[in-house]
Amino acid sequence: MFIVTEQTPNPEAMKFIPHCVLTSGPAQDFRRLDHQPGRSPLADRLFELPAVEGVFIAHDFVTVRRAPGGPPWSVLRLQAITALADHIAGGAPALNGPAPIEAISGGEIEDEILGVLGLYVRPGVARDGGDVVFDRFDPVTGVLWIEMRGACGGCPSSQLTLKATIENIVRRYVPEVTRVEATAAAAEGGAPSRLQAWMTKLKGARSQGPRPVFTHNGKPMSPDQPSPANHQT
């Protein structure tokens, strides 16, 4: 089996691409600290390697996070490739059972935030072996809280990515957001985010209809249209 590996911005994480579908549901993040065996046979297999601290399983890739002070990637990379190849060749699933889907019950602003994250943020983050998960939005302060998972979790450059990229993108399309902050990752096994549920519901729909239109104060807003002056970043 041919498995491609890619470095990520996080020196403690590496992306593994086995060129097969691992899950058709939402991506899931597992940590050795609170891992419950049986939820993910693939994570169970990778956690047999003492140096593996975290496993992020997405649709067609796996991100492995190395424990601080663990062996160099020149060693751990080959061990992880062997474990991943053996697991896939054995025919065992990456995840056991579908993850529960949380119902979407947000307002107009929250829906706009979910749309922007899904269309303009998550694809780029996934290329780096991570994911961005909607946590909550405070309409009083305008603060959007998100979780950064996979390679993004604990990455030295995650704060720069959060402020210089994600915050600018979200504030451009949703002026009601004043700033974006990262919250601690949810414990493994928790319910998927509203963003994940929204993307699952949306899967396949984008190619069947027109591009979504974002609004501000009830008026259509073009992606190329600058935000109101008092909301410029």
C-alpha positions, 0 to 999 in steps of 0.5 A: 500500500502506498501512503504519502506523508506530508509535513504540517506547520506543527513540528509535532504533527505529520499528515498521512494520506493512504489514498482511500476513504477512512470515514464518510462522517465528521472528522474525529480527534483522539487524545491518548490522555482520555482515549476510550478503546473501541471508539476507533480501531485505527486510533487504538492501533496507532496508540500502540506506538508509545510516541503517539500522543494524538490521532486525527481521522478525517475523510481521507487522511490521518494526522498523527501527533507526536509526544514531546520528546518522542523519537524523531519523525525519521523513526516514528514516520515509518512506524506509523506508516506500517501501523496504518498500512497493516490496519487498512490491509486487515479490513478493520474500520477506522471508526466504530459506528457513526458519530452523533450529529448535533442539530443546527439551531443557530440564528442568521449570524451563526449560520453565516459564520458556519457558511464562511468557515465551511467554504473559506477556512476548513479546506485550507486548514485540512491541507495542513492536516487540521480542522476548525470546529465552531464552538460558540458565538457571543452576540453581545461581545461579537467574539467567535470561539472555535476549536483547532484540531488535528495538526492545528492543536498545539501548533506553535503558529496556530495563534498566527493562523487564528488572527492573521487568517481565520479572523480576517476571513470571518470578519470580512464576511460577517462584520458582527464578529469582532474577534476570533478566539480559540477554545480548548479542544473538546474531549474525545468522544464528544458530540461533533460541532454544528459546523460538522453537522452543517457540512454533512448536511451540505455534502453534495449540495454545492454542486447542485445549486448556486453559490451561497449568498451571505447577508449583512443586516438582511442585504446581500453581500458579495464575497468581493465587497469590502466590509463596512468601514467601521468593521474593517480589519 
